[in-house]
């Protein structure tokens, strides 16, 4: 179980689900789908939270590839954080525009503030939540020191080092 908890993506998913889920439900009144019933609203917000997790993972992996380490939340400072936030923000701008203007997958309520036709709340979400996640990842403990593109990305070197220090597999 310790190995699973030391995988940074697991912590990212856990904290990300919590923070994004809270955000999705808090921004719910800014969307025009409340006439569709409680079950639909619950399903929709959980579905959006799951989508947020996929965006987080994509942004995390892009950042990991660029900085050649999966432990960038604890190793690197602002450049990696800016890439992480930038990836999620860029995708969100496109997704919100596409889903409200082209696919008509959802509609904003009149109370949603807009910037160039894109809702401010989801934009703020992707400016604030990723930074909070990195802060929580730093505080939540050890992250596997796996290297990418030139090393082992799955932490096998770290595990071998742990065993030599007396830890059991």
WOKANOR-V900998 format. One record per residue. RES is the residue in one small letter. NEAR is the number of other C-alpha atoms within 10 Angstrom. Layout:
res:RES near:NEAR
res:RES near:NEAR
This chain:
res:x near:5
res:x near:7
res:x near:10
res:x near:10
res:x near:14
res:x near:16
res:x near:19
res:x near:21
res:x near:20
res:x near:13
res:x near:19
res:x near:20
res:x near:19
res:x near:12
res:x near:20
res:x near:26
res:x near:19
res:x near:12
res:x near:17
res:x near:26
res:x near:19
res:x near:14
res:x near:18
res:x near:21
res:x near:17
res:x near:12
res:x near:14
res:x near:19
res:x near:15
res:x near:20
res:x near:15
res:x near:15
res:x near:16
res:x near:13
res:x near:8
res:x near:9
res:x near:9
res:x near:10
res:x near:8
res:x near:13
res:x near:16
res:x near:13
res:x near:11
res:x near:16
res:x near:20
res:x near:17
res:x near:14
res:x near:16
res:x near:22
res:x near:17
res:x near:14
res:x near:22
res:x near:20
res:x near:15
res:x near:18
res:x near:26
res:x near:19
res:x near:16
res:x near:22
res:x near:26
res:x near:17
res:x near:17
res:x near:24
res:x near:22
res:x near:15
res:x near:15
res:x near:19
res:x near:18
res:x near:22
res:x near:27
res:x near:21
res:x near:25
res:x near:24
res:x near:16
res:x near:13
res:x near:12
res:x near:11
res:x near:10
res:x near:11
res:x near:19
res:x near:18
res:x near:14
res:x near:18
res:x near:26
res:x near:20
res:x near:17
res:x near:19
res:x near:23
res:x near:21
res:x near:13
res:x near:15
res:x near:20
res:x near:18
res:x near:11
res:x near:15
res:x near:21
res:x near:17
res:x near:15
res:x near:13
res:x near:16
res:x near:14
res:x near:10
res:x near:10
res:x near:11
res:x near:10
res:x near:14
res:x near:16
res:x near:19
res:x near:15
res:x near:11
res:x near:11
res:x near:18
res:x near:13
res:x near:13
res:x near:9
res:x near:8
res:x near:13
res:x near:21
res:x near:23
res:x near:15
res:x near:18
res:x near:18
res:x near:18
res:x near:12
res:x near:19
res:x near:24
res:x near:17
res:x near:12
res:x near:18
res:x near:25
res:x near:17
res:x near:14
res:x near:21
res:x near:20
res:x near:13
res:x near:16
res:x near:20
res:x near:16
res:x near:10
res:x near:11
res:x near:13
res:x near:14
res:x near:21
res:x near:21
res:x near:23
res:x near:22
res:x near:21
res:x near:17
res:x near:11
res:x near:7
res:x near:13
res:x near:14
res:x near:17
res:x near:15
res:x near:20
res:x near:14
res:x near:15
res:x near:15
res:x near:18
res:x near:13
res:x near:12
res:x near:13
res:x near:11
res:x near:10
res:x near:9
res:x near:8
res:x near:10
res:x near:9
res:x near:9
